[in-house]
Amino acid sequence: MSTLLSTENELVNNLHQDTTCDRFGCYNLPSEKFNVSAGTFGTITLNLCSKCVKVFQEGNSSSNRSVL
């Protein structure tokens, strides 16, 4: 039963993470995945709304986008 509960919690957490834009202070729905270099740590993927994509595009020329 604990496996079922942990799976359910993981699904709820994943669902919650995908419902809002990853930019701090923005609560819009994400429309695109945006890959950003994290230096020596590799690349991170952000789920961003269309307004916030523009902010990250201006500051990061080596990014990669895909529509959700």
C-alpha positions, 0 to 999 in steps of 0.5 A: 500500500505504501507503494501506491501512496508514493506513486500517487504523491509523485503524480500529484507533485508532477501535475502541480509542477507542470501547471505553472510557469517556472519563472519566479513570481509567474503563475501563467500556464506554461506553453513551451519547454526552454533548455538553458545552460547551467554551466558545469551542471549541464542543461536545465529545462524550464516550462515557461509561458509565452511572456517569460520565454521572451525574457529568457531568450533575451538573456540566453543566446544558447537556448533551445525551445520546444512547444508543450 
